[in-house]
Every structure is written in C-alpha cells, then in structure tokens.
Amino acid sequence: MELTRHEAVALHTGMNVRSVLLGMLTGKLPVTGGEICINGHIYTGRIREAAPDTGFLLLEEGHYTRLTVKENLRFYSKLYGSGRPVDEIIRMVRLDTKAGVRLSALSHSERKRVQYARLIIQDPQLLICEEPDQNVDNETKLVFRRLVQQVCESGKAVLIITGNMETALSVTNQVYRLDEKGLQAFDIQAGEESSTGSAVSEQDADTYRQSADEAEPLPEEGGHPDSEMSTEDELPDEAGQTLQLFRFEKIPTRMNDKIILFNPPEIDYVESSDGQTRLSIGGELYPTAFKINELEERLHSYGFFRCHRSYLVNLQKVREVITFTRNSYSLVLDDTAKTSVPLSKTKMAELKEMMGLK
C-alpha cells in the first residue's frame, strides 16, 4: 500500500492487527517481514529517527487534565515550536466556550478535539490516526473530517486505522482491508468532488450502473435499482450492429451515501431480517438494496446455498455442520469468530444430497 501527499487512506482492520501494526509504526514492535518506508526513510525500529514528521492520534492517550484547554495548547505550541495563534486553533476545533475549562471537566468528545488541536499545532507531514472518531458526537466528527480535508489540501497525508467501515468511508474513498488473509483494496464508487468525504449522488449511482455507452436504459419506476447486466442481453446500435452488454459480477452495497462493490467470494453469508438484507464480510454487516431471493439467484453460480429462509451461505466458507437436535442444525464458518449460521431441517436434507451423503 502506498500513501502519497494530498491523500487520505483508510485501513479497515481488526483490533489485533491494528495493535501489531501501530506497535511497529511507533517503534514498540520490530518489523518482522516486509518494509515500512516513510518520507524516503526505511523504518528500522526508531520511528522518530526515520520519520520525524509523523504525527500520531492514538485511541488511548494521556491528558494534562489539570490544565485548561488553552494551557494545554500553549504547552504543545512551545513543545513543537509553533507560531500559530492558539486562539485560532481553539476556534478551528470549536472549543471557543471551553478555552478556560480544565480537561477534567470536558466531555470525551471535547477532549478528543483537544487531541485534534495538538495535531494542528504539530503540523506533521504524515498523520496516522487510530479510531479517530470512536464514541464522539457529530460535531466532533465534523471537526475531524474538516481537519483531514485541510491536511490533504496542504500537501500532507493521512492514514486512518479503524475497525469501523463508516469511519473509513466518512473521510476517504480509498479504503483497504488488512487481515490474516493479507491486504485488499475495496472497490468504491463515489462522487468526484473530493477524496476526503465526498458523497455519490443518486443520479451518479444510477449512471454508474449503466454501460459506458448508455445502451441500457434506466430501470422503470418500481423496477430494481441495482439490476444486473447480462452477457446475453443484446441491443442494436445506430449502425445496425449488435452491442453485447457485459455481466456485472459484483454486489453493490451502500454506506455513508457511497457504494462499495464486493466480489461474491468475499461474502461469508447473507441475512434478511426486519425487511433489510445484509451481507456479512469479515465479521461486518453491509446493507444492500437486493432482496435475499434476488441474491440467491445472482450468487447461485458462486456456490451460495439457501440454508434458511432468512440466510444464504457461501458453502466455501463452511467448516462444520452441527446437529443440536433432530430438527435443529447449524453451519459453522471458517473464520476467527467461528460464526454460526442456522440450517433448517428441509435444507439439511438438500445439503446432504448435494454433498452425496445419506
């Protein structure tokens, strides 16, 4: 993964992987394989020597709680040799009315904004953030998004390390997943305004679902908004020649007004409840506009099996079939959480027949 100036990239990962990665980035753990290179310097174990212009926003940070907001920021200003007016920074993080209040009397969200202010004062070339908006209010989330945008516009770079996909998508369209299977980039469709928080419009979402030459008309009202294109559909062009439309293999989901495109093999299972269909991928659920019956038809050729009226499972991800009683069965997936998916009695018989069991 490469991160350059003017870019914000999010790394979506679990707690264990995040802990190890941050341990390596902060010099607490050795790099046992591969290479970390920041600003042209290869990381060797002392991050401050290799990358003096790197700033960290960690989930657990100490605070000078007896000092007021203004006293804290004056201290950081002297520490980093910043000439930027402290009052201006306080306004930027929306703590105007709290400038004379001790940190011990601030809310969690307000203390988080003090951390943002520290980074503005430090002004690093690379900003590495761990769960930057976890459990904060909407105003604080907005302050952070604006901070990321300003950092990128000034020619610097931001790396967001988070286990929350909504956080990842709220600040950037460049999202990677890092887990035991390695590093993989998400395929995300979004508007062209900015890579730091722009959203795709409904019109853009409809446009992207059409072929490049707009040969396929938009769905009729009441038709499915994400209908797929088939290799068997053919339309004549103006010259009388036949155009063959491609088959759209990926499954789109929406989050934060953005569209994520998943390859079918990535999906562990599909669940339907309370009128909403969700895809389970790497332990996280993503809403989709498709009904489970539509997904059953689309995903059949990829080895998905309707194990329950409310569940569709990727058989390639199934490790065990468990029998609890004569009428109660479950499928255990091959993931770290050993996720269990229900299997109905009628579907058990069908599954056994598929596997050649009696």
N, C-alpha and C positions, 0 to 999 in steps of 0.2 A: 504494500500500500504506500502510495506516495502523496504527500501533502505539500502543496506549494503556496506561495504568497497569494493573498486575496481569497483564500479558500477556507471554508469551514467544512469539516468532515466529521461524521458521527460513527462511532464504533459501537455496535449493539452486541453486548456480551453478558454472560452470567457473572455472578459475584466472585466465584473462584478465579475465573480467567482474568477478570478485572483487577483483582487483588495482586495476582502474579505480575501482570503487565505494568501496573503502577509501581510495584516493587522494583522492577527493572528500570523503569523510567526515572525513579527517584534515587537510584543507587543502592537500595536496600537488598536487592537480589541480583545475582550475576546473570548475564545473558548467556544461556547455555547452548543456544543454536540460533543461526541467522545473524542479523546485524541491524543495529539501530543507528541511523545517521541523521544528525540534526545540524542544520546550517553548515553542512560540509564537514562536520566533525563526527568521526565514528565513536560511538559510545563505548567506553572501556571500563566503566564501573564508578566513575566520579562525574556525575551528571553536571555539576556546576562548572567543572573544567571544560567539559565537552560542549556544553550549551549554556553559556552564561545568560543568554537572552530568553530562557524558557521560564514561563510562569505557571504555577500550579494552583488550581482551585479544587481542593480535596473535600470529600464529604465530611470528614471529621477533622476540624481544625480548631486550634486553641484560640481563645479570645481574651483580650485585656478587658475583662468585664467591669473593672472598677473605673475605667476611663470612659469619658463620654465619646460620642461619635466623632466629634471634631478633634478631640485629643488623640483618639486612635489614628485618625487620618493625618494629623500633623506629625505623629511619630513615624508613620510609614513614609511620609513625604521626606523627612530627614534621612530615613534609612536608605531610600532609593535615590536620594539626591534630586528629587523632582521639583521643578519650579512652577508647576501648575497650581493655580489657586485652589485651596481646599474647599472654599465655599462653592466654587463652580462644580466640583466633583460631587459634593453633597447634593446639589440640585440635580445633577445627572442621575443619581440613584434614588431620587425622590425621598430624601430624608431631611428636607428643609425644616420640618417641625420637630425633628428629633435630634438636631445638631448638639444640643446641650444635655441630652439624656444619656445616662450610663448604659453600656451594653447589657448589663444585668437586668435592666428594666425593659429591654426591647423584646419583640416577638421573634420567633425563629426566622420568619421571612425578612424582618428588618435586619437581623444580624447577618443574614445571607447577603443582603445588599451592601453591608459594610465590607464583606469579602470581595464583592464586585468592585467596590471603590478602591480597595487595595490594589487590585489588578490594573485599574485605570492609572493609578499612581506609578506602579512598577513599569507599565508600558512595555511588556515583553514582545519579542518578535514571534514567539510561538506560545500559545495559551492552551494548556491541557486541563480539561475540566472533568471531574468525576461527579456524576449525578448532580449537575449544577442547579436544577430546579426541583429537587425532590422535596415534597411536602411543603411547598411555598404557595403563597397566594397568587392570584392572577396578575396583580400589579408588579410583583417581583419577577414573574415570568416574562412580562413585557419588558422590564428593565434589562433582563439578561439578553433577550433577543436583540434589543437595540444595541447592547454592548457588543455582541458578536458581529452585528452588521457594521458597526463603526470600526471594529478591529480589522475586519476584512477589507473595508474600503480604504483603510490607511496602509494597506500593503502587507499586513501581517496575516498569520494563520491561526486557526482554532481547531483543536481536536476534542470532540465530546465523547466521553466514555460512559455509556449508560446501559442499563438493562430495560429501559422504558422506550419503546418504539415511538410513542407520542412525543417524547422529549427530542428524540433524534430527528423526527420529521418537522418539528416546530422551528428548527434553526437552520436546516440544510436539506438539500435534495441528494447529497452524496452520503449514502449510508452503507456501511459494511457490517457483516456479521462475523464474529470470531468465536469459535467454539472448538470442541475436541476434534471436529472434522476439518478444521482449518479456517481460512479467510475467504469470504464470499461477498461479492458486491450485490446489493439489492438493485433491481431494475425498477426505477421510479419515474413516473410521468408527472411533470409539474409545469407551472407557468414559466414564462421567460423573464419575468421582472427581475428576479434576484435569486441567487443560490443560498441566501440566508433568510428563508422564511416565506418566500413567495408561494402562493397557492394556485392550484389549477382551477379554472372556472368550469362551470357546467358545459359551456359551449366548447371549451378546449377538450374536455373529457369526451364529448361526443365526436369531435373532429378526429381525435387520435384513434378512435375505434374504426374509422373508415379507412379504406385503402388509400394509397398515396395519390392515385389519380381520381379519387372520389367516385369510383364506379359504383360503389354500394350506397344506396340511399339510406338516409337516417331512418330508424325504426318508426313505424306508425305509432300514434298515441295509444298507449296501452300495451305496446309491444315491449320486449325485454330490453333494458338499457344497455346491456353488455352482450348482446347476441353475437355469436362467433361467426367467423367467415370460414367457409368450407372450400376445400380444393376442388370440390365437384361443382361449385357454382360458376356459371359462365355467363358473361354479358357481352353483347356486341358493342364495338366502339363505333365512332363516326364513319370510319373507313369500311365498315362491314366485317372487320376481322373480329375474332373471338378473343376476349380477355378472360383469363382464368384467375380468380381471386385466391389468395393464399389462405391457409387454415391458421387461425390464431390459437396457438397451443397454450399460452399462459393464462393463469386465472387471476383476474384483477380484483383487488380489494381497495377499500378506501380508508384513509386515516388522516385526520387533520386537513381535509379537503385536498389531499394528494392521492395519487393512485400508485399502489405497489403491485408489480406483476410477479407472480410466483410460478416457478416451473412445477408441474404436477408432482414429480418425485420428491419435492421438498415438503409436501404436505403430509403430516402424520395421520390426521383424521379430520373429518368434518362433522360438526354437531349442529343440530337445529333445536332451538328452544325459544319460547315466547315470541314466535314469529320472526326470529332472526337466525340467519345461518352464519356460522363462523368457521374459519379454517384454523386448525391448530398446527403451528410450525415452531419447532424448538421450544415448546412449553408456553408459547404466547398465542393468544387468540386474536384473529383478524376478521372483522365483519366483511361480508360480501353481499352483493345485490342478488346473487343467484339463489334459487330455492334448492333444497337438497336433492329433489328429483332431477333438476336440470344438471346439477353437478354429478349425480350418479351416471347420467348418460354421457357427459363430457369426459369423465375420468375412468370409465369402464376399461378402456383400452390401456390404461396405465396401471392396471392391477388393483383398482379400488373395489371394495366389496361392501354392499349394503348389509351391515351386520345387525342393524336395529332400525326401527322406523325413524329414529332420530339421529342415527350415526352412520357414517360412511368411513371405512378404514382403509388405509394403504396396507395391503397384505405384505408388502416387502418390509414393513416396519414391525410386523407382529413377531414376537419371540415365543409366547406361550399361549395356550388355550386352557383356561382353568374351569373346572366344573365344581360349583359350590353345592348345588342340589340337583335333582333330576331335571328341574326346569330353570335352573339359574346358571348362566355361563358368563365368562368374561375373557376378553383378549388383552394380554399384557404386551405393551410395546417395547421395542428395543431402544429405550432412551434412559438417561441417567435417573429420571424420576420413576421409571417403571410404570408409566401411565397405564391405567386400566380403562378399557372401553367395553360397554355392555354388548353381549351377544344374545340375541333372542333364541328361543327353543327351535322355532321353524328355520331360522338362519343357520343354526348349528348343524342341522341335518344337511342343508345345502352346502355348507362349508366342508363337511366331512366328505361329501360326494365329490366336491372339487379336488380335494386332496387325495382321493382314492382310498378313503378309509371306510370301514364298515361299522 
